[in-house]
Amino acid sequence: MNALTCPQCGSENVYEDGGLWICPECAHEWNPREARAEAVEQGVKDANGNALSDGDTVTVIKDLKVKGSSLVVKGGTKVKSIRLVEATDGHNISCKIDGIGAMNLKSEFVKKA
């Protein structure tokens, strides 16, 4: 299973073909490396305005409900080794959180640790 979603329509039903990812629902094709580079160029910033980059450790600044479940990511949770991704509905950080798993976060709800 991959943690990518289509940047055009948000579908999770994407697959890799060579170096590109393809969405079968809207036929959008993209290179996730270029999307990450674009996100870095745009200057993804945390809640305090600090620039974020791949591999950073961040801290969640408020309790966040996990969509589709009763789980909550508590404020103060440290998230290691983030990846910047092309923003899908504002979610521009891809990460794994202990006890919850892979998910995407909005940079406005984290601060650089």
Backbone as CSV, one residue per row, in Angstrom:
resi,resn,N_x,N_y,N_z,CA_x,CA_y,CA_z,C_x,C_y,C_z
1,MET,0.847,-1.188,0.000,0.000,0.000,0.000,0.883,1.237,0.000
2,ASN,0.505,2.241,-0.760,1.297,3.461,-0.787,0.564,4.561,-0.041
3,ALA,1.308,5.570,0.379,0.738,6.676,1.144,0.408,7.857,0.246
4,LEU,0.485,7.668,-1.069,0.231,8.757,-1.997,-1.241,8.853,-2.353
5,THR,-1.663,10.061,-2.608,-2.987,10.299,-3.159,-2.819,11.179,-4.387
6,CYS,-3.764,11.115,-5.268,-3.715,11.916,-6.491,-3.790,13.397,-6.133
7,PRO,-2.829,14.200,-6.603,-2.863,15.627,-6.294,-3.986,16.372,-7.017
8,GLN,-4.560,15.753,-8.034,-5.614,16.416,-8.802,-6.998,16.133,-8.226
9,CYS,-7.298,14.852,-7.937,-8.647,14.517,-7.477,-8.681,13.965,-6.051
10,GLY,-7.507,13.657,-5.474,-7.449,13.169,-4.099,-7.686,11.676,-3.947
11,SER,-7.821,10.954,-5.033,-8.075,9.518,-4.979,-6.875,8.777,-4.376
12,GLU,-7.155,7.759,-3.584,-6.098,6.920,-3.016,-5.778,5.733,-3.918
13,ASN,-6.551,5.549,-4.988,-6.354,4.429,-5.914,-5.337,4.807,-6.979
14,VAL,-4.084,4.995,-6.576,-3.029,5.365,-7.516,-2.040,4.214,-7.617
15,TYR,-1.331,4.163,-8.737,-0.334,3.120,-8.914,0.882,3.685,-9.629
16,GLU,2.015,2.994,-9.444,3.263,3.436,-10.041,3.472,2.737,-11.373
17,ASP,3.910,3.489,-12.367,4.234,2.956,-13.684,5.543,3.596,-14.114
18,GLY,6.615,2.844,-13.993,7.936,3.406,-14.261,8.281,4.391,-13.161
19,GLY,8.596,5.613,-13.514,8.911,6.631,-12.518,7.744,7.536,-12.197
20,LEU,6.601,7.300,-12.830,5.432,8.150,-12.622,4.358,7.435,-11.813
21,TRP,3.533,8.214,-11.124,2.347,7.696,-10.459,1.148,8.080,-11.315
22,ILE,0.178,7.186,-11.403,-0.984,7.394,-12.262,-2.258,7.175,-11.448
23,CYS,-3.215,8.051,-11.691,-4.531,7.932,-11.060,-5.494,7.354,-12.088
24,PRO,-6.073,6.175,-11.836,-6.990,5.586,-12.798,-8.350,6.304,-12.857
25,GLU,-8.644,7.120,-11.859,-9.942,7.790,-11.835,-9.976,9.050,-12.701
26,CYS,-8.869,9.840,-12.684,-8.872,11.075,-13.478,-7.766,11.095,-14.534
27,ALA,-6.968,10.021,-14.612,-5.886,9.855,-15.591,-4.739,10.849,-15.404
28,HIS,-4.633,11.448,-14.218,-3.533,12.381,-13.942,-2.249,11.579,-13.713
29,GLU,-1.131,12.057,-14.282,0.182,11.438,-14.089,1.105,12.462,-13.458
30,TRP,1.933,12.020,-12.489,2.872,12.934,-11.848,4.069,12.180,-11.300
31,ASN,5.128,12.942,-11.074,6.358,12.413,-10.491,6.422,12.918,-9.054
32,PRO,6.363,12.033,-8.056,6.343,12.487,-6.663,7.618,13.224,-6.254
33,ARG,8.744,12.922,-6.888,9.985,13.645,-6.563,9.874,15.103,-6.977
34,GLU,9.300,15.345,-8.154,9.110,16.717,-8.607,8.108,17.440,-7.719
35,ALA,7.088,16.724,-7.259,6.084,17.330,-6.380,6.725,17.742,-5.061
36,ARG,7.605,16.899,-4.518,8.308,17.244,-3.276,9.216,18.444,-3.501
37,ALA,9.937,18.457,-4.622,10.833,19.577,-4.914,10.024,20.868,-5.046
38,GLU,8.860,20.784,-5.670,7.991,21.950,-5.807,7.512,22.435,-4.446
39,ALA,7.174,21.498,-3.563,6.730,21.872,-2.218,7.845,22.576,-1.458
40,VAL,9.075,22.100,-1.625,10.212,22.730,-0.960,10.438,24.126,-1.528
41,GLU,10.334,24.254,-2.862,10.511,25.563,-3.493,9.453,26.550,-3.017
42,GLN,8.244,26.079,-2.811,7.175,26.954,-2.336,7.409,27.351,-0.887
43,GLY,8.265,26.637,-0.194,8.589,26.986,1.181,7.529,26.570,2.170
44,VAL,7.368,25.270,2.382,6.424,24.782,3.373,6.907,25.231,4.744
45,LYS,6.018,25.882,5.474,6.383,26.441,6.775,5.484,25.870,7.861
46,ASP,6.038,25.777,9.079,5.261,25.289,10.211,4.394,26.412,10.772
47,ALA,3.736,26.164,11.884,2.831,27.145,12.484,3.559,28.411,12.923
48,ASN,4.854,28.311,13.197,5.640,29.469,13.637,6.371,30.158,12.494
49,GLY,6.191,29.676,11.266,6.841,30.291,10.123,8.217,29.744,9.805
50,ASN,8.647,28.676,10.488,9.944,28.052,10.207,9.832,27.152,8.985
51,ALA,10.833,27.192,8.106,10.832,26.360,6.907,11.003,24.890,7.282
52,LEU,10.227,24.023,6.648,10.318,22.579,6.868,10.974,21.921,5.669
53,SER,11.626,20.786,5.903,12.216,20.018,4.811,12.075,18.530,5.107
54,ASP,12.299,17.702,4.081,12.210,16.250,4.251,13.146,15.799,5.369
55,GLY,12.665,14.881,6.215,13.479,14.314,7.275,13.404,15.059,8.596
56,ASP,12.753,16.214,8.623,12.636,16.972,9.871,11.778,16.234,10.884
57,THR,11.956,16.601,12.147,11.101,16.133,13.223,10.220,17.299,13.627
58,VAL,8.920,17.050,13.749,7.975,18.096,14.117,7.149,17.644,15.315
59,THR,6.507,18.616,15.972,5.621,18.349,17.092,4.239,18.867,16.738
60,VAL,3.222,18.044,16.966,1.839,18.439,16.713,1.446,19.452,17.784
61,ILE,0.820,20.577,17.395,0.550,21.649,18.349,-0.852,21.601,18.968
62,LYS,-1.746,20.783,18.416,-3.087,20.668,18.998,-3.645,19.280,18.717
63,ASP,-4.641,18.872,19.482,-5.273,17.581,19.253,-5.921,17.572,17.869
64,LEU,-5.656,16.498,17.104,-6.212,16.360,15.761,-6.987,15.059,15.659
65,LYS,-8.235,15.131,15.252,-9.042,13.929,15.039,-8.581,13.272,13.746
66,VAL,-8.516,11.934,13.759,-8.145,11.186,12.560,-9.428,10.872,11.813
67,LYS,-9.518,11.380,10.588,-10.735,11.216,9.788,-11.047,9.734,9.570
68,GLY,-12.282,9.361,9.809,-12.719,7.997,9.573,-12.484,7.046,10.735
69,SER,-12.020,7.563,11.875,-11.832,6.692,13.042,-12.053,7.501,14.309
70,SER,-11.994,6.823,15.435,-12.165,7.507,16.714,-10.825,7.892,17.335
71,LEU,-9.726,7.682,16.593,-8.392,8.016,17.099,-8.148,9.519,17.083
72,VAL,-7.286,9.965,18.002,-6.905,11.367,18.083,-5.389,11.443,18.205
73,VAL,-4.774,12.321,17.415,-3.349,12.605,17.560,-3.269,13.736,18.581
74,LYS,-2.680,13.446,19.733,-2.628,14.408,20.825,-1.620,15.506,20.548
75,GLY,-1.922,16.710,21.006,-0.980,17.812,20.930,0.275,17.435,21.697
76,GLY,1.446,17.769,21.162,2.713,17.415,21.795,3.325,16.144,21.242
77,THR,2.601,15.427,20.365,3.123,14.214,19.752,4.257,14.563,18.804
78,LYS,5.421,13.895,18.971,6.547,14.119,18.064,6.433,13.191,16.871
79,VAL,6.682,13.743,15.701,6.632,12.997,14.454,7.994,13.118,13.794
80,LYS,8.654,11.976,13.601,10.010,11.970,13.039,9.974,11.685,11.546
81,SER,10.989,12.150,10.857,11.221,11.858,9.432,10.015,12.166,8.554
82,ILE,9.588,13.408,8.563,8.465,13.801,7.708,8.903,13.860,6.252
83,ARG,7.924,13.771,5.353,8.163,13.952,3.921,7.225,15.041,3.442
84,LEU,7.757,16.000,2.710,6.913,17.033,2.126,6.330,16.494,0.832
85,VAL,5.036,16.673,0.663,4.346,16.191,-0.531,3.532,17.328,-1.119
86,GLU,3.104,17.148,-2.354,2.240,18.145,-2.987,0.951,18.215,-2.173
87,ALA,0.548,19.410,-1.827,-0.614,19.600,-0.957,-1.890,19.055,-1.581
88,THR,-2.534,18.155,-0.850,-3.835,17.625,-1.220,-4.794,18.060,-0.123
89,ASP,-5.705,18.962,-0.435,-6.615,19.540,0.558,-5.840,20.186,1.706
90,GLY,-4.669,20.731,1.411,-3.870,21.412,2.419,-2.936,20.505,3.196
91,HIS,-3.052,19.202,3.020,-2.207,18.249,3.726,-0.888,18.107,2.951
92,ASN,0.160,18.775,3.423,1.424,18.792,2.690,2.558,18.071,3.399
93,ILE,2.253,17.314,4.441,3.252,16.505,5.148,2.765,15.065,5.194
94,SER,3.622,14.139,4.750,3.329,12.717,4.833,4.223,12.152,5.934
95,CYS,3.661,11.318,6.811,4.446,10.811,7.943,3.814,9.530,8.494
96,LYS,4.532,8.940,9.439,4.010,7.806,10.202,4.010,8.215,11.662
97,ILE,2.884,7.975,12.326,2.756,8.320,13.741,2.605,7.029,14.525
98,ASP,3.432,6.858,15.554,3.389,5.658,16.383,1.990,5.456,16.947
99,GLY,1.473,4.241,16.823,0.163,3.894,17.341,-0.983,4.225,16.396
100,ILE,-0.696,4.976,15.322,-1.749,5.346,14.378,-1.408,4.866,12.976
101,GLY,-0.180,5.099,12.537,0.249,4.654,11.219,0.485,5.811,10.268
102,ALA,0.471,5.492,8.978,0.743,6.494,7.939,-0.428,7.457,7.816
103,MET,-0.098,8.736,7.711,-1.130,9.750,7.514,-0.522,11.022,6.970
104,ASN,-1.355,11.928,6.546,-0.927,13.232,6.059,-1.379,14.292,7.046
105,LEU,-0.539,15.321,7.220,-0.839,16.420,8.127,-0.756,17.741,7.396
106,LYS,-1.407,18.756,7.942,-1.261,20.109,7.441,-0.123,20.771,8.218
107,SER,0.740,21.490,7.530,1.901,22.100,8.175,1.488,23.160,9.203
108,GLU,0.296,23.710,9.083,-0.141,24.730,10.027,-0.425,24.173,11.421
109,PHE,-0.479,22.833,11.563,-0.742,22.222,12.861,0.484,21.579,13.488
110,VAL,1.668,21.890,12.969,2.896,21.351,13.537,3.911,22.466,13.734
111,LYS,4.882,22.219,14.623,6.006,23.131,14.766,7.276,22.306,14.706
112,LYS,8.332,22.901,14.172,9.600,22.217,14.013,10.177,21.938,15.397
113,ALA,10.626,20.700,15.599,11.167,20.310,16.909,12.638,20.661,17.022
